[in-house]
């Protein structure tokens, strides 16, 4: 029997990968976004989740078996992040409830800020030891991820659906206009370094350069979402989800440099964030785009230096335990350098980088 899915945030890195996998697996897929983009096999639904009435109207007649929440809106403070993003989840689940039977399963994608804290207190204070494990629980600090979870938990208790929470590390995948996009940001930065002759300089901390870390490929995360939705033992559980390998940035930086034909600039002990390095690059990128016939001349829609700086500037080593998923049977693995290279090839094929 054909199953129906609603992917919320379908135009983003995680949402687009999830929608594509669901289509491949034979699901009927609805993709909700404020500004939907056309995706093969996906029925677009335009809705602003901040508007409860408009959300309910947009969802009328859609009765998904599974809902995948892969979106959030960045605000100027964590208090506003909590208010806005909790309301978005609440409006979504209330809108689905008004039209009849609730979904069978709701999956929420959050991330490692569950353990590291929100942007206002990122990587500060008393943090749990690494590798991060799901049983370490919440920090004693306000965090919009917790507020989103609480909305899902409350709706599940009310409506009787199963839920899962998925906590990826930094996600590698393709989407234009995404607020958290390290892979494309690094591809754009490397292209700018090659164009201008600037050194390909690691922008982060010595702890990240020398320490172990991991990441999450968007396709692997999509498989994890679908696995949890179809695995009874995964019901009502929170999971970490990463590629399965670990690396040091001093190794990965050389791998990325090699792909773009660049040399790695020596680490001199100083931290030079990408937000600072790329501050005046918009005209340079527009010139490259016009010369090479690229699809997106607006640097701001491709690169998110602030988020890449936050990840690469952490003062601690960050690795993630996935034993919980492994014990329940999820064994998919993705080498992270291959994930970067696959993304770069897609960006080049889609004329987003030269």
Buried (B, 14 or more C-beta within 10 A) or exposed (E): EEBBBBBBBBBBBBBBBBBBBBBEBEBBBBBBBEEBBEBEBBBBBEBBBBBBEBBBEBBEEBEBBBBBBBBBBBBEEBEEBBBBBBBBBBBBBBBBBEEEEBBBBBBBBBBBBBBBBBBEBBBEEEBBEBBBBBEBEEBEBBBBBBBBBBBBBEBBEEBEBBBBBBBBBBBBBBBBBBEBBBBBBBBBBBBBBBBEEBBBBBBBBBBBBEBBBBBBBBBBBBBBBBBBBEBEEBBEBBBBBBBBBBBBBBEBBBBBBEBBEBEBBEBEEEBBBBBEBBEEBBEBBBEBBEEEEBEBBEBEBBBBBBBBBBBBBBBBBBBBBBEBBEEBEBEBEBBBBBBBBBBBEBBEEEEBBB
